[in-house]
Amino acid sequence: MIDWVHDLPIAWLVVVVFAATLLVTAGIYFAVMSLAEGDRASAFKAVSPGMLPPMGLVFGLLVGFLAAQLWSEASEARDAVNTEASSLRSVTLLASAFPGEPEARLNALIGRHIQHAAADEWPAMARQSATLTVIPGSLADALRYAIALEPTDAGQRAAQEEIVSSIQDALEARRDRIIVSQETVNWVKWTAVIATALLTLLAIAFVHSDNRRTALIAMSIFGSGVAVTLVLIASQDRPFSGEFRVKPDVLLQVLPRER
């Protein structure tokens, strides 16, 4: 799909998709009906109605596979963000085992990472331009700082190990969300869905070419179903883009508060 479609509010997305589907459906209808004369009319009418159920089934299967992919990616995106937030919360809680400057330093680094993720990484993920090339500086500094801590007792040693492990988990979760942000319905899948829909509309027009009112009704119903399907896919196409995107709210909830 065109990139700007993903930024449309859902109401405008519905309007754009339904309008485009209506135009295409009307174009197929008028083209077939204008050609349905003489020998062509007999040829069109000879198209077996038995073609319609298999073609509808193929279209439904394609949509089902895409829907399963999109929901899986959205779930993976939410899980990655939740895991990152949970790991960072653990760091801020365990940092209290090192009161004073170490705790303040760790909280500051975690806070800086969260603010950078919400302000910079989320827009980049929405544009699918975020990559693993850029290392999260604040989180990397937090990991190095945690490793360099010098615990004075068994409790601090256990806390240090958990802090290091939690930061590593956060780094891994960040990698996961950036990887998931690159996922999308590629042009081949879009082409397959749209081409199958167009062929089915064409077959409906052929089968009912001798009765224009019946053809109009049948094509309108199927075209509306196609439009609903395209709205569903387009609105969920990118997990970090659009009105139903995964937001950084969970991360912002664990932002360390200044004392």
PyRosetta script that sets phi, psi and omega in degrees:
from pyrosetta import init, pose_from_sequence

init()
pose = pose_from_sequence("MIDWVHDLPIAWLVVVVFAATLLVTAGIYFAVMSLAEGDRASAFKAVSPGMLPPMGLVFGLLVGFLAAQLWSEASEARDAVNTEASSLRSVTLLASAFPGEPEARLNALIGRHIQHAAADEWPAMARQSATLTVIPGSLADALRYAIALEPTDAGQRAAQEEIVSSIQDALEARRDRIIVSQETVNWVKWTAVIATALLTLLAIAFVHSDNRRTALIAMSIFGSGVAVTLVLIASQDRPFSGEFRVKPDVLLQVLPRER")
pose.set_psi(1, 159.3)
pose.set_omega(1, 177.4)
pose.set_phi(2, -67.2)
pose.set_psi(2, 139.6)
pose.set_omega(2, -173.4)
pose.set_phi(3, -57.4)
pose.set_psi(3, -39.3)
pose.set_omega(3, -175.6)
pose.set_phi(4, -65.7)
pose.set_psi(4, -20.5)
pose.set_omega(4, 179.4)
pose.set_phi(5, -62.6)
pose.set_psi(5, -35.0)
pose.set_omega(5, -177.3)
pose.set_phi(6, -68.3)
pose.set_psi(6, -19.9)
pose.set_omega(6, -179.3)
pose.set_phi(7, -92.6)
pose.set_psi(7, -2.9)
pose.set_omega(7, -179.0)
pose.set_phi(8, -74.5)
pose.set_psi(8, 141.6)
pose.set_omega(8, 168.6)
pose.set_phi(9, -58.9)
pose.set_psi(9, 154.3)
pose.set_omega(9, -173.4)
pose.set_phi(10, -59.7)
pose.set_psi(10, -34.7)
pose.set_omega(10, -179.8)
pose.set_phi(11, -64.2)
pose.set_psi(11, -44.3)
pose.set_omega(11, 178.6)
pose.set_phi(12, -70.0)
pose.set_psi(12, -33.3)
pose.set_omega(12, 176.7)
pose.set_phi(13, -61.7)
pose.set_psi(13, -42.8)
pose.set_omega(13, 177.8)
pose.set_phi(14, -61.5)
pose.set_psi(14, -44.9)
pose.set_omega(14, -178.9)
pose.set_phi(15, -61.4)
pose.set_psi(15, -47.5)
pose.set_omega(15, -177.2)
pose.set_phi(16, -64.1)
pose.set_psi(16, -46.7)
pose.set_omega(16, -176.7)
pose.set_phi(17, -67.6)
pose.set_psi(17, -43.7)
pose.set_omega(17, -179.7)
pose.set_phi(18, -66.4)
pose.set_psi(18, -37.8)
pose.set_omega(18, 178.9)
pose.set_phi(19, -64.8)
pose.set_psi(19, -44.7)
pose.set_omega(19, 179.7)
pose.set_phi(20, -64.1)
pose.set_psi(20, -41.4)
pose.set_omega(20, 179.2)
pose.set_phi(21, -65.7)
pose.set_psi(21, -38.8)
pose.set_omega(21, 178.4)
pose.set_phi(22, -62.6)
pose.set_psi(22, -43.5)
pose.set_omega(22, -179.8)
pose.set_phi(23, -63.0)
pose.set_psi(23, -44.4)
pose.set_omega(23, -179.5)
pose.set_phi(24, -65.5)
pose.set_psi(24, -44.5)
pose.set_omega(24, 179.7)
pose.set_phi(25, -61.5)
pose.set_psi(25, -43.5)
pose.set_omega(25, 178.3)
pose.set_phi(26, -63.7)
pose.set_psi(26, -39.3)
pose.set_omega(26, 179.0)
pose.set_phi(27, -62.2)
pose.set_psi(27, -43.9)
pose.set_omega(27, 178.3)
pose.set_phi(28, -64.9)
pose.set_psi(28, -42.6)
pose.set_omega(28, -178.5)
pose.set_phi(29, -60.2)
pose.set_psi(29, -53.0)
pose.set_omega(29, -177.3)
pose.set_phi(30, -67.2)
pose.set_psi(30, -34.2)
pose.set_omega(30, 178.8)
pose.set_phi(31, -65.1)
pose.set_psi(31, -47.2)
pose.set_omega(31, -178.4)
pose.set_phi(32, -67.6)
pose.set_psi(32, -43.9)
pose.set_omega(32, -178.0)
pose.set_phi(33, -65.6)
pose.set_psi(33, -33.4)
pose.set_omega(33, 178.7)
pose.set_phi(34, -72.2)
pose.set_psi(34, -25.8)
pose.set_omega(34, 179.7)
pose.set_phi(35, -90.6)
pose.set_psi(35, -13.5)
pose.set_omega(35, -175.4)
pose.set_phi(36, -77.9)
pose.set_psi(36, 69.6)
pose.set_omega(36, 179.1)
pose.set_phi(37, -136.1)
pose.set_psi(37, 146.1)
pose.set_omega(37, 176.1)
pose.set_phi(38, 60.3)
pose.set_psi(38, -132.4)
pose.set_omega(38, -178.4)
pose.set_phi(39, -63.9)
pose.set_psi(39, -34.3)
pose.set_omega(39, 179.7)
pose.set_phi(40, -64.1)
pose.set_psi(40, -38.1)
pose.set_omega(40, 178.7)
pose.set_phi(41, -61.0)
pose.set_psi(41, -41.9)
pose.set_omega(41, 178.4)
pose.set_phi(42, -65.5)
pose.set_psi(42, -40.1)
pose.set_omega(42, 179.4)
pose.set_phi(43, -65.3)
pose.set_psi(43, -42.7)
pose.set_omega(43, 178.9)
pose.set_phi(44, -62.0)
pose.set_psi(44, -45.7)
pose.set_omega(44, -177.5)
pose.set_phi(45, -66.6)
pose.set_psi(45, -24.8)
pose.set_omega(45, -179.3)
pose.set_phi(46, -74.1)
pose.set_psi(46, -11.9)
pose.set_omega(46, 177.0)
pose.set_phi(47, -62.8)
pose.set_psi(47, 128.4)
pose.set_omega(47, -174.2)
pose.set_phi(48, -71.8)
pose.set_psi(48, 131.5)
pose.set_omega(48, 174.4)
pose.set_phi(49, -62.0)
pose.set_psi(49, -18.4)
pose.set_omega(49, 178.9)
pose.set_phi(50, -64.8)
pose.set_psi(50, -13.1)
pose.set_omega(50, 177.2)
pose.set_phi(51, -70.9)
pose.set_psi(51, -28.7)
pose.set_omega(51, -170.8)
pose.set_phi(52, -66.0)
pose.set_psi(52, -47.0)
pose.set_omega(52, 179.5)
pose.set_phi(53, -59.0)
pose.set_psi(53, -46.1)
pose.set_omega(53, 178.3)
pose.set_phi(54, -62.1)
pose.set_psi(54, -38.6)
pose.set_omega(54, -179.5)
pose.set_phi(55, -68.2)
pose.set_psi(55, -39.3)
pose.set_omega(55, 175.4)
pose.set_phi(56, -63.8)
pose.set_psi(56, -37.7)
pose.set_omega(56, 178.8)
pose.set_phi(57, -65.5)
pose.set_psi(57, -43.4)
pose.set_omega(57, 178.3)
pose.set_phi(58, -60.5)
pose.set_psi(58, -44.6)
pose.set_omega(58, 178.4)
pose.set_phi(59, -61.0)
pose.set_psi(59, -44.3)
pose.set_omega(59, 179.1)
pose.set_phi(60, -62.6)
pose.set_psi(60, -39.4)
pose.set_omega(60, 179.0)
pose.set_phi(61, -65.5)
pose.set_psi(61, -42.8)
pose.set_omega(61, 178.3)
pose.set_phi(62, -60.3)
pose.set_psi(62, -44.6)
pose.set_omega(62, 179.1)
pose.set_phi(63, -63.9)
pose.set_psi(63, -40.8)
pose.set_omega(63, 179.3)
pose.set_phi(64, -61.8)
pose.set_psi(64, -43.2)
pose.set_omega(64, 178.7)
pose.set_phi(65, -63.3)
pose.set_psi(65, -42.3)
pose.set_omega(65, 179.6)
pose.set_phi(66, -66.4)
pose.set_psi(66, -41.5)
pose.set_omega(66, 179.4)
pose.set_phi(67, -62.7)
pose.set_psi(67, -41.7)
pose.set_omega(67, 178.3)
pose.set_phi(68, -62.0)
pose.set_psi(68, -40.9)
pose.set_omega(68, 178.1)
pose.set_phi(69, -62.7)
pose.set_psi(69, -46.4)
pose.set_omega(69, -176.1)
pose.set_phi(70, -65.6)
pose.set_psi(70, -42.8)
pose.set_omega(70, -179.7)
pose.set_phi(71, -68.5)
pose.set_psi(71, -34.9)
pose.set_omega(71, 176.8)
pose.set_phi(72, -65.1)
pose.set_psi(72, -43.4)
pose.set_omega(72, 179.4)
pose.set_phi(73, -65.8)
pose.set_psi(73, -39.8)
pose.set_omega(73, 177.8)
pose.set_phi(74, -63.4)
pose.set_psi(74, -39.9)
pose.set_omega(74, 178.3)
pose.set_phi(75, -65.6)
pose.set_psi(75, -41.6)
pose.set_omega(75, 178.1)
pose.set_phi(76, -63.6)
pose.set_psi(76, -39.2)
pose.set_omega(76, 179.5)
pose.set_phi(77, -63.9)
pose.set_psi(77, -46.6)
pose.set_omega(77, 178.8)
pose.set_phi(78, -63.2)
pose.set_psi(78, -41.7)
pose.set_omega(78, 179.5)
pose.set_phi(79, -62.5)
pose.set_psi(79, -41.0)
pose.set_omega(79, -179.9)
pose.set_phi(80, -64.0)
pose.set_psi(80, -44.5)
pose.set_omega(80, 179.9)
pose.set_phi(81, -66.1)
pose.set_psi(81, -42.4)
pose.set_omega(81, 179.0)
pose.set_phi(82, -63.5)
pose.set_psi(82, -40.5)
pose.set_omega(82, 178.7)
pose.set_phi(83, -65.1)
pose.set_psi(83, -43.0)
pose.set_omega(83, 178.4)
pose.set_phi(84, -61.1)
pose.set_psi(84, -45.2)
pose.set_omega(84, -179.9)
pose.set_phi(85, -63.9)
pose.set_psi(85, -42.8)
pose.set_omega(85, 179.6)
pose.set_phi(86, -63.2)
pose.set_psi(86, -41.0)
pose.set_omega(86, -180.0)
pose.set_phi(87, -66.3)
pose.set_psi(87, -41.3)
pose.set_omega(87, 179.6)
pose.set_phi(88, -68.1)
pose.set_psi(88, -35.3)
pose.set_omega(88, 175.2)
pose.set_phi(89, -61.9)
pose.set_psi(89, -40.7)
pose.set_omega(89, 177.6)
pose.set_phi(90, -60.8)
pose.set_psi(90, -39.9)
pose.set_omega(90, 179.3)
pose.set_phi(91, -62.2)
pose.set_psi(91, -45.5)
pose.set_omega(91, -177.8)
pose.set_phi(92, -67.1)
pose.set_psi(92, -32.7)
pose.set_omega(92, 177.9)
pose.set_phi(93, -72.1)
pose.set_psi(93, -42.9)
pose.set_omega(93, -178.0)
pose.set_phi(94, -74.7)
pose.set_psi(94, -21.2)
pose.set_omega(94, 179.6)
pose.set_phi(95, -62.1)
pose.set_psi(95, -22.7)
pose.set_omega(95, 179.5)
pose.set_phi(96, -66.3)
pose.set_psi(96, -13.3)
pose.set_omega(96, 175.6)
pose.set_phi(97, -71.6)
pose.set_psi(97, -13.9)
pose.set_omega(97, 177.9)
pose.set_phi(98, -121.7)
pose.set_psi(98, 73.4)
pose.set_omega(98, -175.1)
pose.set_phi(99, -62.9)
pose.set_psi(99, 155.3)
pose.set_omega(99, 178.6)
pose.set_phi(100, 95.3)
pose.set_psi(100, -140.6)
pose.set_omega(100, -175.3)
pose.set_phi(101, -61.0)
pose.set_psi(101, -42.2)
pose.set_omega(101, 179.0)
pose.set_phi(102, -60.5)
pose.set_psi(102, -44.0)
pose.set_omega(102, 179.2)
pose.set_phi(103, -62.7)
pose.set_psi(103, -45.5)
pose.set_omega(103, -179.8)
pose.set_phi(104, -62.6)
pose.set_psi(104, -40.3)
pose.set_omega(104, -179.2)
pose.set_phi(105, -65.0)
pose.set_psi(105, -45.5)
pose.set_omega(105, 179.9)
pose.set_phi(106, -64.2)
pose.set_psi(106, -44.4)
pose.set_omega(106, 179.4)
pose.set_phi(107, -62.6)
pose.set_psi(107, -38.9)
pose.set_omega(107, 179.9)
pose.set_phi(108, -65.1)
pose.set_psi(108, -41.8)
pose.set_omega(108, -179.8)
pose.set_phi(109, -67.4)
pose.set_psi(109, -41.8)
pose.set_omega(109, 178.5)
pose.set_phi(110, -64.6)
pose.set_psi(110, -43.1)
pose.set_omega(110, 178.4)
pose.set_phi(111, -62.0)
pose.set_psi(111, -40.7)
pose.set_omega(111, 179.5)
pose.set_phi(112, -64.5)
pose.set_psi(112, -39.5)
pose.set_omega(112, 179.3)
pose.set_phi(113, -64.1)
pose.set_psi(113, -44.5)
pose.set_omega(113, -178.7)
pose.set_phi(114, -63.8)
pose.set_psi(114, -43.8)
pose.set_omega(114, 179.8)
pose.set_phi(115, -63.9)
pose.set_psi(115, -39.7)
pose.set_omega(115, 178.1)
pose.set_phi(116, -66.3)
pose.set_psi(116, -40.8)
pose.set_omega(116, 179.9)
pose.set_phi(117, -61.8)
pose.set_psi(117, -44.9)
pose.set_omega(117, -177.4)
pose.set_phi(118, -70.9)
pose.set_psi(118, -39.6)
pose.set_omega(118, -173.8)
pose.set_phi(119, -84.2)
pose.set_psi(119, -34.1)
pose.set_omega(119, -172.6)
pose.set_phi(120, -114.6)
pose.set_psi(120, -46.4)
pose.set_omega(120, -174.7)
pose.set_phi(121, -72.3)
pose.set_psi(121, -37.3)
pose.set_omega(121, -178.1)
pose.set_phi(122, -63.6)
pose.set_psi(122, -47.4)
pose.set_omega(122, 175.2)
pose.set_phi(123, -60.2)
pose.set_psi(123, -37.4)
pose.set_omega(123, 178.8)
pose.set_phi(124, -66.5)
pose.set_psi(124, -38.9)
pose.set_omega(124, 178.0)
pose.set_phi(125, -67.4)
pose.set_psi(125, -35.0)
pose.set_omega(125, 177.3)
pose.set_phi(126, -63.3)
pose.set_psi(126, -35.7)
pose.set_omega(126, 177.8)
pose.set_phi(127, -84.6)
pose.set_psi(127, -2.6)
pose.set_omega(127, -176.2)
pose.set_phi(128, 60.1)
pose.set_psi(128, 34.3)
pose.set_omega(128, 178.4)
pose.set_phi(129, -109.3)
pose.set_psi(129, -1.7)
pose.set_omega(129, 177.5)
pose.set_phi(130, -74.0)
pose.set_psi(130, 136.6)
pose.set_omega(130, -180.0)
pose.set_phi(131, -133.0)
pose.set_psi(131, 167.6)
pose.set_omega(131, 177.7)
pose.set_phi(132, -83.8)
pose.set_psi(132, -0.4)
pose.set_omega(132, -179.5)
pose.set_phi(133, -64.6)
pose.set_psi(133, -40.1)
pose.set_omega(133, -178.5)
pose.set_phi(134, -82.3)
pose.set_psi(134, 121.3)
pose.set_omega(134, 179.1)
pose.set_phi(135, -84.2)
pose.set_psi(135, 132.6)
pose.set_omega(135, 178.2)
pose.set_phi(136, -67.1)
pose.set_psi(136, 101.1)
pose.set_omega(136, -172.0)
pose.set_phi(137, -57.2)
pose.set_psi(137, -45.3)
pose.set_omega(137, -176.5)
pose.set_phi(138, -65.0)
pose.set_psi(138, -42.2)
pose.set_omega(138, -179.1)
pose.set_phi(139, -70.2)
pose.set_psi(139, -36.3)
pose.set_omega(139, 176.4)
pose.set_phi(140, -65.7)
pose.set_psi(140, -40.5)
pose.set_omega(140, 177.1)
pose.set_phi(141, -64.0)
pose.set_psi(141, -38.7)
pose.set_omega(141, 178.8)
pose.set_phi(142, -63.8)
pose.set_psi(142, -39.2)
pose.set_omega(142, 178.6)
pose.set_phi(143, -65.5)
pose.set_psi(143, -46.0)
pose.set_omega(143, 179.0)
pose.set_phi(144, -63.4)
pose.set_psi(144, -39.4)
pose.set_omega(144, -179.1)
pose.set_phi(145, -66.5)
pose.set_psi(145, -41.3)
pose.set_omega(145, 180.0)
pose.set_phi(146, -64.3)
pose.set_psi(146, -39.7)
pose.set_omega(146, 179.3)
pose.set_phi(147, -66.1)
pose.set_psi(147, -32.2)
pose.set_omega(147, -177.7)
pose.set_phi(148, -82.5)
pose.set_psi(148, -6.5)
pose.set_omega(148, 179.0)
pose.set_phi(149, -61.0)
pose.set_psi(149, 148.4)
pose.set_omega(149, 179.8)
pose.set_phi(150, -115.8)
pose.set_psi(150, 92.2)
pose.set_omega(150, -178.4)
pose.set_phi(151, -66.1)
pose.set_psi(151, 148.3)
pose.set_omega(151, -178.0)
pose.set_phi(152, -107.0)
pose.set_psi(152, -10.3)
pose.set_omega(152, 178.9)
pose.set_phi(153, -150.5)
pose.set_psi(153, 178.2)
pose.set_omega(153, -176.5)
pose.set_phi(154, -63.8)
pose.set_psi(154, -36.8)
pose.set_omega(154, -179.8)
pose.set_phi(155, -63.6)
pose.set_psi(155, -43.6)
pose.set_omega(155, 179.0)
pose.set_phi(156, -69.2)
pose.set_psi(156, -34.1)
pose.set_omega(156, 177.7)
pose.set_phi(157, -64.4)
pose.set_psi(157, -43.0)
pose.set_omega(157, 177.7)
pose.set_phi(158, -64.7)
pose.set_psi(158, -40.5)
pose.set_omega(158, 178.9)
pose.set_phi(159, -63.8)
pose.set_psi(159, -41.9)
pose.set_omega(159, 179.7)
pose.set_phi(160, -61.0)
pose.set_psi(160, -44.1)
pose.set_omega(160, 179.4)
pose.set_phi(161, -61.0)
pose.set_psi(161, -42.1)
pose.set_omega(161, -179.9)
pose.set_phi(162, -68.8)
pose.set_psi(162, -37.1)
pose.set_omega(162, 177.8)
pose.set_phi(163, -62.4)
pose.set_psi(163, -47.2)
pose.set_omega(163, 179.3)
pose.set_phi(164, -61.0)
pose.set_psi(164, -44.0)
pose.set_omega(164, 179.9)
pose.set_phi(165, -64.1)
pose.set_psi(165, -41.1)
pose.set_omega(165, -179.3)
pose.set_phi(166, -66.7)
pose.set_psi(166, -39.2)
pose.set_omega(166, 178.3)
pose.set_phi(167, -65.5)
pose.set_psi(167, -39.8)
pose.set_omega(167, 177.1)
pose.set_phi(168, -63.7)
pose.set_psi(168, -39.2)
pose.set_omega(168, 176.4)
pose.set_phi(169, -63.0)
pose.set_psi(169, -40.0)
pose.set_omega(169, 178.5)
pose.set_phi(170, -64.4)
pose.set_psi(170, -40.6)
pose.set_omega(170, 177.7)
pose.set_phi(171, -62.9)
pose.set_psi(171, -41.7)
pose.set_omega(171, 179.1)
pose.set_phi(172, -66.6)
pose.set_psi(172, -40.5)
pose.set_omega(172, 178.5)
pose.set_phi(173, -65.0)
pose.set_psi(173, -38.1)
pose.set_omega(173, 176.8)
pose.set_phi(174, -62.3)
pose.set_psi(174, -43.0)
pose.set_omega(174, 177.6)
pose.set_phi(175, -59.5)
pose.set_psi(175, -41.2)
pose.set_omega(175, -178.8)
pose.set_phi(176, -63.3)
pose.set_psi(176, -44.4)
pose.set_omega(176, -177.6)
pose.set_phi(177, -68.4)
pose.set_psi(177, -33.2)
pose.set_omega(177, 177.9)
pose.set_phi(178, -70.0)
pose.set_psi(178, -39.2)
pose.set_omega(178, 177.5)
pose.set_phi(179, -64.0)
pose.set_psi(179, -44.0)
pose.set_omega(179, 179.4)
pose.set_phi(180, -64.6)
pose.set_psi(180, -32.8)
pose.set_omega(180, -179.2)
pose.set_phi(181, -64.1)
pose.set_psi(181, -19.6)
pose.set_omega(181, 179.0)
pose.set_phi(182, -82.9)
pose.set_psi(182, -12.0)
pose.set_omega(182, -177.1)
pose.set_phi(183, -74.3)
pose.set_psi(183, 143.7)
pose.set_omega(183, 178.0)
pose.set_phi(184, -162.7)
pose.set_psi(184, 168.6)
pose.set_omega(184, 173.5)
pose.set_phi(185, -81.6)
pose.set_psi(185, 110.8)
pose.set_omega(185, -174.3)
pose.set_phi(186, -73.1)
pose.set_psi(186, 170.7)
pose.set_omega(186, -172.5)
pose.set_phi(187, -65.2)
pose.set_psi(187, -27.8)
pose.set_omega(187, 178.7)
pose.set_phi(188, -65.7)
pose.set_psi(188, -43.1)
pose.set_omega(188, 179.5)
pose.set_phi(189, -67.3)
pose.set_psi(189, -42.4)
pose.set_omega(189, 176.5)
pose.set_phi(190, -59.6)
pose.set_psi(190, -43.7)
pose.set_omega(190, -179.1)
pose.set_phi(191, -61.8)
pose.set_psi(191, -41.8)
pose.set_omega(191, -179.3)
pose.set_phi(192, -63.3)
pose.set_psi(192, -44.5)
pose.set_omega(192, -179.3)
pose.set_phi(193, -65.5)
pose.set_psi(193, -48.6)
pose.set_omega(193, -176.9)
pose.set_phi(194, -67.4)
pose.set_psi(194, -40.9)
pose.set_omega(194, 179.6)
pose.set_phi(195, -63.8)
pose.set_psi(195, -41.5)
pose.set_omega(195, 178.6)
pose.set_phi(196, -63.8)
pose.set_psi(196, -40.2)
pose.set_omega(196, 177.7)
pose.set_phi(197, -63.2)
pose.set_psi(197, -43.5)
pose.set_omega(197, -179.7)
pose.set_phi(198, -64.4)
pose.set_psi(198, -42.9)
pose.set_omega(198, 179.6)
pose.set_phi(199, -64.3)
pose.set_psi(199, -37.5)
pose.set_omega(199, 179.0)
pose.set_phi(200, -67.8)
pose.set_psi(200, -41.3)
pose.set_omega(200, 175.8)
pose.set_phi(201, -61.2)
pose.set_psi(201, -40.6)
pose.set_omega(201, 178.9)
pose.set_phi(202, -64.3)
pose.set_psi(202, -42.2)
pose.set_omega(202, 179.1)
pose.set_phi(203, -64.6)
pose.set_psi(203, -39.4)
pose.set_omega(203, 177.7)
pose.set_phi(204, -62.0)
pose.set_psi(204, -43.4)
pose.set_omega(204, 179.3)
pose.set_phi(205, -62.2)
pose.set_psi(205, -40.5)
pose.set_omega(205, 179.0)
pose.set_phi(206, -64.3)
pose.set_psi(206, -47.9)
pose.set_omega(206, -175.5)
pose.set_phi(207, -61.2)
pose.set_psi(207, -37.5)
pose.set_omega(207, -175.8)
pose.set_phi(208, -107.5)
pose.set_psi(208, 25.4)
pose.set_omega(208, -176.5)
pose.set_phi(209, -66.0)
pose.set_psi(209, -19.0)
pose.set_omega(209, 179.4)
pose.set_phi(210, -86.1)
pose.set_psi(210, -7.1)
pose.set_omega(210, 179.7)
pose.set_phi(211, -136.2)
pose.set_psi(211, 96.0)
pose.set_omega(211, -172.3)
pose.set_phi(212, -63.7)
pose.set_psi(212, -36.4)
pose.set_omega(212, -179.2)
pose.set_phi(213, -66.7)
pose.set_psi(213, -43.7)
pose.set_omega(213, 177.8)
pose.set_phi(214, -62.3)
pose.set_psi(214, -43.3)
pose.set_omega(214, 178.8)
pose.set_phi(215, -61.1)
pose.set_psi(215, -42.0)
pose.set_omega(215, -179.8)
pose.set_phi(216, -63.1)
pose.set_psi(216, -43.7)
pose.set_omega(216, -179.5)
pose.set_phi(217, -64.6)
pose.set_psi(217, -49.8)
pose.set_omega(217, -177.2)
pose.set_phi(218, -62.7)
pose.set_psi(218, -43.6)
pose.set_omega(218, -179.9)
pose.set_phi(219, -67.7)
pose.set_psi(219, -35.4)
pose.set_omega(219, 178.6)
pose.set_phi(220, -65.5)
pose.set_psi(220, -41.7)
pose.set_omega(220, 179.5)
pose.set_phi(221, -65.0)
pose.set_psi(221, -49.0)
pose.set_omega(221, -178.9)
pose.set_phi(222, -67.0)
pose.set_psi(222, -39.8)
pose.set_omega(222, 178.4)
pose.set_phi(223, -60.5)
pose.set_psi(223, -38.7)
pose.set_omega(223, 177.3)
pose.set_phi(224, -64.5)
pose.set_psi(224, -40.0)
pose.set_omega(224, 176.7)
pose.set_phi(225, -63.1)
pose.set_psi(225, -39.4)
pose.set_omega(225, 177.0)
pose.set_phi(226, -62.7)
pose.set_psi(226, -43.5)
pose.set_omega(226, -179.7)
pose.set_phi(227, -61.9)
pose.set_psi(227, -43.1)
pose.set_omega(227, 177.9)
pose.set_phi(228, -60.0)
pose.set_psi(228, -42.5)
pose.set_omega(228, 179.7)
pose.set_phi(229, -62.6)
pose.set_psi(229, -44.9)
pose.set_omega(229, -179.1)
pose.set_phi(230, -65.7)
pose.set_psi(230, -36.9)
pose.set_omega(230, 176.2)
pose.set_phi(231, -62.7)
pose.set_psi(231, -43.6)
pose.set_omega(231, 179.1)
pose.set_phi(232, -59.0)
pose.set_psi(232, -48.7)
pose.set_omega(232, -176.9)
pose.set_phi(233, -67.5)
pose.set_psi(233, -45.9)
pose.set_omega(233, -177.3)
pose.set_phi(234, -65.0)
pose.set_psi(234, -35.5)
pose.set_omega(234, -178.0)
pose.set_phi(235, -73.6)
pose.set_psi(235, -20.7)
pose.set_omega(235, -178.5)
pose.set_phi(236, -113.8)
pose.set_psi(236, 9.3)
pose.set_omega(236, -170.5)
pose.set_phi(237, -62.1)
pose.set_psi(237, -39.6)
pose.set_omega(237, -178.5)
pose.set_phi(238, -122.5)
pose.set_psi(238, 123.4)
pose.set_omega(238, -173.4)
pose.set_phi(239, -64.0)
pose.set_psi(239, -23.4)
pose.set_omega(239, -178.0)
pose.set_phi(240, -112.0)
pose.set_psi(240, 19.4)
pose.set_omega(240, -179.4)
pose.set_phi(241, -135.7)
pose.set_psi(241, 153.5)
pose.set_omega(241, 177.6)
pose.set_phi(242, 91.9)
pose.set_psi(242, 179.4)
pose.set_omega(242, -175.1)
pose.set_phi(243, -68.9)
pose.set_psi(243, -27.1)
pose.set_omega(243, -177.9)
pose.set_phi(244, -104.3)
pose.set_psi(244, 25.8)
pose.set_omega(244, -178.1)
pose.set_phi(245, -67.5)
pose.set_psi(245, 158.2)
pose.set_omega(245, 171.9)
pose.set_phi(246, -77.4)
pose.set_psi(246, 124.2)
pose.set_omega(246, -175.6)
pose.set_phi(247, -102.0)
pose.set_psi(247, 163.8)
pose.set_omega(247, -179.0)
pose.set_phi(248, -85.7)
pose.set_psi(248, 19.8)
pose.set_omega(248, -175.6)
pose.set_phi(249, -58.2)
pose.set_psi(249, -40.8)
pose.set_omega(249, -178.6)
pose.set_phi(250, -64.1)
pose.set_psi(250, -39.6)
pose.set_omega(250, 177.2)
pose.set_phi(251, -63.8)
pose.set_psi(251, -44.3)
pose.set_omega(251, -178.3)
pose.set_phi(252, -64.6)
pose.set_psi(252, -26.5)
pose.set_omega(252, 178.9)
pose.set_phi(253, -67.6)
pose.set_psi(253, -25.5)
pose.set_omega(253, -179.5)
pose.set_phi(254, -99.2)
pose.set_psi(254, 10.6)
pose.set_omega(254, 177.6)
pose.set_phi(255, -60.8)
pose.set_psi(255, 123.0)
pose.set_omega(255, -178.1)
pose.set_phi(256, -59.3)
pose.set_psi(256, 134.7)
pose.set_omega(256, 178.6)
pose.set_phi(257, -86.9)
pose.set_psi(257, 140.1)
pose.set_omega(257, 177.7)
pose.set_phi(258, -70.9)
pose.set_psi(258, 140.9)
pose.set_omega(258, -178.9)
pose.set_phi(259, -105.7)
pose.dump_pdb("model.pdb")
